[in-house]
Amino acid sequence: MGKTGADIFADALIKEGVDYVFGIPGAVIIPLFDRLAASPVKLVLTRHEQGAGHAADGYARASGKPGVCLVTSGPGATNLVTAIATANFDSAPMVAFTGQVRTPLIGNDAFQEVDITGMTRTITKHNYLVRDVRDLARTIKEAFHIARTGRPGPVLVDLPMDVTLAEHDCDYPAEVDLPGYKPNYKGNARQIKLAAEAINASRRPVLYVGGGAIISGAAPEVYELATRAGIPVTTTLLGLGAFPETHALSLKMLGMHGTAYANYAVTESDLIIAVGARFDDRVTGRLDSFAPEAKVIHIDIDPTSISKNIRVDVPVVGDAKLILRDILELVQPAARTEWVEQVAAWKVKHPLAYGPGGLKPQYVIEQIYEATRGEAIITTEVGQNQMWAAQWFKYTRPRQFISSGGLGTMGYGFPAAIGAQLACPGAVVFDIAGDGSFQMNIQELATAVKYELPVKVAVLNNGFLGMVRQWQELFFNRRYSGTVLGDANPDFVRVAQAYGAEGILVTKPEEVRPAVERAIATPRPFVLDFRVEPEENVFPMVPSGQSINKMIGGMA
């Protein structure tokens, strides 16, 4: 007798080294959940399918392994769409399994039927509808291979119920055969030589490092290139941690809410060395004035990202780690004293700053940094909380900062923190949240409590949808349309307690550090409700459509 499709599914997860599956059951995936119950793969029952997807994503980003989620057909699958799109934008490896109605019913508007492969075609790296159990093992093998190789991303596998019940005698394939999919890892030798020559000839270079450097494991090579050749380093939001921000050559983050000194350095540079970054609009600002005097080297494994937004002088397609190793063999040591001193002067003249008065969110982030000695894994929601977390915590290692970048998904941070905590059980994990974003997946408190995960949530509670309110203040004459939350916000401490977690209300600066230390010492989920200044803004800020050196606010 052969194996059922459910057996093949569970065996495949074991062969792929899957530790956790995040999901919620439903009628058409009962066979899969039944088989998982008898396997060593641990099921994490979330309270919403979007939470399952974000938790799988957070697990992937913290561990470097593909995150796996499993949801039912119809609304289960559609609830997963935002999480899939988030992972796709940010190149997070994920394999999403969705249930589907029996194959004879597909296309007949059966109960809880949706065309999820059609819906997700543009937001997955690839997707499959498995119509025959004989194709199942090969399909799952291909899905994991595609998700984790090249530029990583989410792959969806849609599983009709009759396929999971059917039987087939097969072995799990050891290799995949995908003639049309051959990611290029080794950089072109001529392009590498040109890149090294450009670096050696430059007087004012800047390393511009994105999330791709973290994915490829290129942080050691970035560090060696920067320190050997005296090159200041700035990162994108998702590149935080690729270079230690405690180092003198660190410029921290650039762009719309980046540091003034990073934006000035990029604007005045004569060479941009982009590593695993895609020149998105939040980084570049006005395109025709971005680094106007600079030649551009762009190292990226995805050839479609090169010259998409900014014209590139030296493209190098391949794995960032391998390419930087080759470049390092050709780059000459240099101090670049004059340039490094100029950057240092900008840092002294234009540091990040915030004013006095009340409980400031920036101060909260600083205290979390100090209380955790900079070792915590930080996840974030999206909005002002995200930018303050990016600015005021100093990131020193890869996979320490986990956030929704390209899609900007509110509600991401808390379930992602659950995934990160499972990936790194010994770590202190903080979700930096806003009172708006946290409520979008607040139900996952039940998940954190059920699995005894000591995730900490720092709610920067200003009573607003803060980032939109900031734009309304600055550009729409303070007409706060649809952004006021404070009059209807719940008591977050009592909500946490109702779920079985712990919580504390903090209203004064002197209460912050003791509250943070208490949360860290508590081996349970913990919600800190920080009542911060309601109309505090994120500065510096580059107004939309402006050059990145035309910033307002936030500089001493």
C-alpha positions in Angstrom: 0.0 0.0 0.0 1.3 3.5 -0.9 1.5 6.6 1.2 -1.4 9.0 1.3 -0.9 12.6 0.2 -1.0 13.6 3.8 1.8 11.1 4.6 3.9 12.5 1.7 3.3 16.0 3.0 4.4 15.3 6.5 7.4 13.2 5.4 8.5 16.1 3.1 8.5 18.6 5.9 10.6 16.3 8.0 13.1 15.8 5.1 13.3 19.6 4.6 14.2 20.1 8.3 11.0 22.0 9.2 10.6 22.5 12.9 7.4 24.5 13.1 4.3 24.9 11.0 2.1 27.9 11.7 -1.5 27.7 10.9 -5.2 27.1 11.5 -7.1 24.0 10.5 -10.2 23.7 8.3 -12.3 21.0 6.7 -10.2 20.4 3.6 -6.9 20.2 5.4 -8.0 17.9 8.3 -5.9 15.0 6.7 -2.8 17.2 6.9 -3.4 18.3 10.5 -4.2 14.7 11.4 -0.8 13.5 10.0 1.1 16.4 11.6 -0.2 15.4 15.0 1.8 12.1 14.7 5.0 13.7 13.3 7.9 15.5 15.1 7.0 18.7 13.3 5.5 21.1 15.8 2.2 22.8 15.0 1.8 26.4 16.2 -1.9 27.2 16.3 -2.3 30.9 15.6 -5.6 32.9 16.0 -5.7 34.3 12.5 -4.2 33.1 9.2 -2.5 36.4 8.6 -0.8 35.9 12.0 0.3 32.5 10.9 1.9 34.0 7.7 3.6 36.8 9.6 4.9 34.3 12.3 6.3 32.1 9.5 7.9 35.2 8.0 9.4 36.3 11.3 10.8 32.7 11.9 12.4 32.8 8.5 14.0 36.2 8.9 15.3 35.3 12.4 16.6 31.8 11.5 17.4 32.1 7.8 15.4 28.9 7.2 12.1 28.9 5.2 9.0 29.6 7.3 6.1 27.3 6.8 2.4 28.0 7.2 -0.7 25.9 6.5 -4.2 27.2 6.2 -7.5 26.1 4.8 -9.2 27.0 1.5 -11.4 30.0 0.8 -11.1 32.6 3.6 -8.2 30.8 5.2 -6.2 31.3 2.0 -7.3 34.9 1.3 -6.5 35.8 4.9 -2.9 34.7 4.1 -2.5 37.0 1.1 -1.2 40.1 3.0 1.4 37.9 4.7 2.5 36.4 1.4 2.8 39.8 -0.2 4.8 41.1 2.8 7.3 38.2 2.5 7.5 38.6 -1.3 8.4 42.3 -1.1 11.1 41.7 1.5 12.6 38.4 0.0 11.6 36.3 3.0 11.8 32.5 2.3 8.4 31.0 3.0 6.4 28.0 1.8 2.7 28.5 2.2 0.4 25.5 2.0 -3.3 26.2 1.3 -6.1 23.7 1.3 -8.4 23.4 -1.8 -11.7 21.8 -2.6 -11.6 18.4 -4.3 -10.3 18.6 -7.9 -13.6 17.7 -9.6 -15.1 20.8 -7.9 -12.5 23.3 -8.9 -14.0 26.0 -11.0 -17.6 25.2 -9.9 -17.8 27.8 -7.1 -17.8 25.1 -4.4 -18.1 25.9 -0.7 -14.9 27.8 0.4 -13.3 27.6 -3.1 -11.1 30.5 -4.3 -8.5 30.6 -7.1 -5.6 31.2 -4.7 -2.9 30.4 -7.2 -4.4 33.0 -9.5 -4.8 35.6 -6.7 -1.2 35.2 -5.6 0.6 34.9 -9.0 2.0 38.4 -8.7 3.0 38.2 -5.0 4.7 34.8 -4.9 8.1 33.8 -6.3 6.2 30.8 -7.7 3.0 28.8 -6.9 1.5 25.4 -7.6 -1.9 23.8 -7.7 -1.3 20.0 -7.2 -3.9 18.0 -9.1 -2.3 14.6 -8.8 -0.8 12.9 -5.8 2.0 11.6 -8.0 3.3 15.1 -8.4 3.1 16.0 -4.7 6.6 15.0 -3.4 8.3 16.6 -6.4 6.3 19.8 -6.0 7.1 20.2 -2.3 10.8 19.6 -3.0 10.7 22.3 -5.7 8.8 24.7 -3.5 11.4 24.6 -0.8 14.2 24.9 -3.3 12.7 27.9 -5.0 11.8 29.6 -1.7 15.4 29.4 -0.3 17.6 29.9 -3.4 18.5 32.9 -5.5 16.5 35.9 -4.3 14.4 34.1 -1.6 10.7 34.5 -1.4 7.3 32.9 -0.8 6.1 29.9 -2.7 2.5 28.7 -2.4 1.4 25.1 -2.8 -2.4 24.6 -3.2 -3.5 21.1 -2.1 -7.0 19.8 -3.0 -8.4 17.5 -0.4 -8.6 14.4 -2.7 -4.9 14.8 -3.4 -4.1 14.6 0.3 -6.3 11.5 0.7 -5.1 9.7 -2.5 -2.3 7.1 -2.2 1.0 6.8 -4.1 4.1 4.8 -3.5 7.1 7.2 -3.8 10.3 8.3 -2.3 11.1 12.0 -1.6 13.4 13.3 -4.4 16.9 14.1 -3.4 17.3 16.8 -6.0 15.2 19.1 -8.2 15.3 19.5 -12.0 14.2 23.0 -13.0 15.9 23.8 -16.3 14.3 27.3 -16.4 15.4 28.2 -12.9 19.2 28.6 -12.5 20.1 31.5 -10.2 23.5 33.0 -10.9 25.7 33.1 -7.8 29.2 33.8 -9.2 29.8 37.3 -10.4 31.3 38.1 -13.8 35.1 38.5 -13.4 35.3 41.6 -15.7 32.5 43.4 -13.7 34.2 42.5 -10.5 37.5 44.0 -11.8 35.7 47.1 -12.9 34.0 47.4 -9.5 37.3 47.1 -7.6 39.0 49.7 -9.9 36.1 52.1 -9.3 36.5 51.6 -5.5 40.3 52.1 -5.7 39.9 55.3 -7.7 37.2 56.9 -5.5 37.8 59.6 -3.0 34.3 59.8 -1.4 32.7 56.3 -1.5 29.7 55.1 0.4 28.6 51.5 1.0 24.8 51.4 0.6 23.8 48.0 2.1 20.4 46.4 2.0 18.6 43.3 3.2 20.2 41.2 0.5 23.5 41.4 2.2 22.0 39.9 5.3 20.2 37.2 3.4 23.5 36.2 1.7 25.5 36.2 4.9 27.7 39.0 3.6 28.0 41.1 6.8 31.6 39.9 7.4 32.6 40.9 3.9 30.9 44.3 4.2 32.8 44.9 7.4 36.1 44.0 5.9 35.6 46.1 2.8 34.5 49.1 4.9 37.4 48.9 7.4 40.1 48.0 4.9 39.2 50.8 2.4 37.9 53.5 4.8 34.4 53.5 3.4 31.4 54.8 5.5 28.4 52.5 5.5 24.7 53.3 5.4 21.9 50.8 5.4 18.4 50.5 4.3 15.7 49.7 6.8 16.0 46.0 6.1 19.8 46.2 6.0 20.0 47.3 9.7 22.5 45.0 11.4 24.5 44.3 8.3 27.2 46.6 9.7 27.5 47.4 13.4 26.0 50.8 14.2 28.4 51.3 17.1 31.3 51.5 14.6 32.8 54.9 13.7 32.2 54.3 10.0 28.5 53.6 10.5 26.1 56.2 9.1 23.0 54.2 10.3 20.0 54.3 8.0 19.5 56.7 5.0 16.5 58.0 3.2 13.1 59.6 4.2 13.7 59.1 7.9 17.4 58.3 7.8 20.1 60.3 9.6 21.1 63.7 8.2 24.7 62.6 8.0 23.9 59.5 5.9 21.8 61.6 3.5 24.5 64.2 3.2 27.2 61.6 2.7 25.3 59.9 -0.1 24.6 63.3 -1.8 28.2 64.3 -1.7 29.7 60.9 -2.6 31.6 60.1 -5.8 30.8 56.4 -5.6 27.9 54.4 -4.3 28.5 50.7 -3.7 25.1 49.2 -3.5 25.0 45.7 -1.9 21.7 43.8 -1.9 19.6 47.0 -2.0 17.1 48.1 -4.6 17.1 51.9 -4.6 13.4 52.1 -3.5 11.7 55.5 -3.3 11.9 55.8 0.5 15.7 55.7 0.1 16.3 57.8 -3.1 13.8 60.6 -2.7 13.8 62.7 -5.9 15.6 60.4 -8.4 17.3 63.1 -10.5 19.1 64.5 -7.4 20.1 61.2 -5.8 23.9 61.0 -5.4 24.3 63.4 -8.4 28.1 63.2 -8.5 28.4 59.4 -7.9 29.2 56.5 -10.1 27.1 53.5 -9.0 28.2 49.9 -8.5 25.2 47.6 -7.9 25.7 44.1 -6.5 22.5 42.0 -6.5 21.4 38.4 -7.1 18.3 39.7 -8.9 19.1 41.1 -12.3 15.7 42.7 -12.6 16.6 45.0 -9.7 19.6 46.5 -11.4 19.0 49.9 -13.2 15.3 49.6 -12.4 15.2 52.9 -10.5 18.8 54.3 -10.7 21.1 54.0 -13.7 24.0 51.8 -12.7 27.6 52.1 -14.1 28.9 48.8 -12.9 26.3 46.0 -12.5 27.4 42.8 -10.8 24.8 40.0 -10.8 25.3 37.2 -8.2 25.6 36.4 -4.6 26.7 39.4 -2.5 29.0 37.4 -0.2 30.8 35.7 -3.1 31.1 38.9 -5.1 32.5 40.9 -2.2 35.0 38.2 -1.5 36.3 38.5 -5.1 36.3 42.3 -4.9 38.3 42.2 -1.6 41.1 40.4 -3.4 41.5 43.5 -5.7 40.7 46.4 -3.4 43.7 48.3 -2.0 43.8 49.4 1.6 43.1 53.1 2.1 42.4 55.4 5.0 40.4 58.1 3.1 41.1 60.4 6.0 39.6 63.6 4.6 36.3 61.9 3.6 36.0 60.0 6.9 36.7 63.2 8.8 34.1 65.1 6.8 31.5 62.4 7.6 32.5 62.5 11.3 32.0 66.3 11.3 28.5 65.8 9.9 27.7 63.3 12.6 28.8 65.8 15.3 26.9 68.7 13.7 23.7 66.8 12.8 23.1 64.0 15.3 19.7 62.5 15.8 17.9 64.5 18.5 14.6 65.0 20.2 13.3 67.7 22.5 12.4 67.7 26.2 9.1 67.3 27.8 6.8 64.4 28.7 7.4 60.7 27.9 9.2 60.6 24.6 9.1 57.4 22.4 12.7 57.9 21.4 13.6 57.7 25.1 11.7 54.4 25.5 13.7 52.9 22.6 16.9 54.1 24.2 16.0 52.5 27.5 15.1 49.2 25.8 18.5 49.3 24.1 20.4 50.0 27.3 18.4 47.5 29.4 19.0 44.7 26.9 22.7 45.8 26.3 21.8 46.1 22.6 21.4 42.3 22.3 17.6 42.1 21.8 15.9 41.0 18.6 13.6 43.8 17.6 10.5 43.4 15.5 8.3 46.3 14.6 4.9 47.2 13.4 4.7 49.9 10.8 4.5 53.7 11.2 6.2 56.0 13.6 7.1 53.1 16.0 9.0 51.5 13.1 11.1 54.5 12.3 11.9 55.3 16.0 13.0 51.7 16.4 15.2 52.0 13.4 16.7 55.3 14.5 17.2 54.9 18.3 18.3 51.3 18.8 21.9 50.5 17.7 21.9 47.3 15.6 25.2 45.3 15.6 24.4 42.0 13.9 22.4 40.5 11.1 18.8 39.3 11.7 18.5 41.5 14.8 15.9 43.8 13.2 12.8 42.3 11.7 10.2 44.5 10.0 7.9 44.9 7.1 9.8 47.0 4.6 8.4 47.1 1.1 4.7 46.5 1.8 4.6 48.4 5.1 2.2 46.0 6.7 0.6 47.1 10.0 0.0 44.2 12.3 3.2 42.5 11.2 5.5 42.9 14.2 3.8 41.0 16.9 3.2 37.7 15.1 6.7 38.1 13.6 8.0 38.3 17.1 6.4 35.0 17.9 8.1 33.4 15.0 11.4 35.0 15.9 11.1 33.8 19.5 10.6 30.3 18.3 13.6 30.6 16.0 15.8 32.0 18.8 14.4 30.6 22.1 17.1 32.1 24.2 16.8 35.6 22.9 15.0 38.6 24.3 12.5 39.6 21.6 10.8 43.0 21.7 8.0 44.0 19.3 8.0 47.8 19.1 4.4 48.6 18.4 2.0 51.4 17.9 -1.4 51.4 19.5 -3.0 51.2 16.0 -0.8 48.4 14.5 -0.8 46.3 17.7 -4.6 46.0 17.5 -4.5 44.6 14.0 -3.1 41.2 15.3 -3.6 41.6 19.0 -5.4 38.2 19.1 -2.0 36.5 18.8 -1.5 37.2 22.5 -3.4 33.9 22.9 -0.7 32.2 20.7 2.2 33.6 22.8 0.5 32.6 26.0 -0.4 29.1 24.8 3.1 28.3 23.8 4.7 30.1 26.8 6.7 32.5 24.6 8.3 35.4 26.6 7.7 38.0 23.8 7.7 41.6 25.0 5.5 44.2 23.3 6.4 47.9 23.8 3.3 49.8 22.8 4.2 53.5 21.9 0.7 54.6 22.7 0.1 58.1 21.3 -3.6 57.7 20.7 -3.2 58.2 16.9 -2.4 56.4 13.7 0.8 58.3 14.2 2.6 58.5 10.8 -0.5 59.5 8.9 -1.3 62.0 11.7 2.2 63.4 11.2 1.6 64.0 7.5 -1.8 65.5 8.3 -0.1 67.9 10.8 2.7 68.9 8.4 0.9 69.0 5.0 -2.9 69.0 5.7 -3.3 71.8 8.2 -3.7 69.4 11.2 -7.0 68.0 9.9 -6.8 64.7 11.7 -9.3 62.8 9.6 -9.6 59.1 10.5 -6.4 59.0 12.6 -7.7 59.6 16.2 -7.7 56.4 18.2 -7.3 57.5 21.8 -11.0 58.0 22.6 -11.6 54.3 21.8 -8.4 52.5 22.6 -8.6 49.6 25.0 -6.8 49.3 28.2 -3.8 47.3 26.9 -2.8 46.0 30.3 -6.2 44.6 31.0 -6.3 43.1 27.5 -3.0 41.4 28.1 -4.2 40.1 31.5 -7.4 38.8 30.0 -5.3 36.6 27.6 -3.2 35.4 30.4 -0.2 37.6 29.7 1.2 40.3 31.9 1.2 44.1 31.4 2.1 47.4 32.9 1.1 51.0 32.3 3.9 53.6 32.1 3.3 57.3 32.0 6.5 58.9 33.4 10.1 58.8 32.1 11.4 57.6 35.4 9.1 54.6 35.2 10.4 53.3 31.9 13.6 51.5 32.9 12.1 49.6 35.9 9.2 48.6 33.7 11.4 47.3 30.9 13.6 45.4 33.3 10.5 43.8 34.9 9.3 42.7 31.5 12.7 41.2 30.6 12.8 39.3 33.9 9.3 37.9 33.4 9.3 34.5 31.5 5.9 35.2 30.0 4.4 37.4 27.3 4.5 41.0 28.6 2.8 44.2 27.2 4.2 47.6 28.2 1.7 50.4 27.5 3.9 53.5 27.2 1.7 56.6 27.1 4.0 58.8 25.0 3.6 62.4 23.8 0.6 62.3 21.4 2.0 64.6 18.8 5.7 63.7 18.8 7.0 63.4 15.2 9.6 61.3 13.5 12.4 63.5 12.3 14.5 64.0 10.2 12.0 63.7 7.5 12.4 64.1 3.7 9.1 65.4 2.3 7.7 63.3 -0.5 9.3 64.2 -3.9 12.2 66.1 -2.3 16.0 65.4 -2.5 17.2 63.4 0.5 19.5 66.2 1.6 16.4 68.5 2.0 15.3 67.3 5.4 13.1 68.9 8.0 13.4 68.6 11.8 15.2 66.2 14.2 18.7 67.5 14.0 20.5 69.3 16.8 
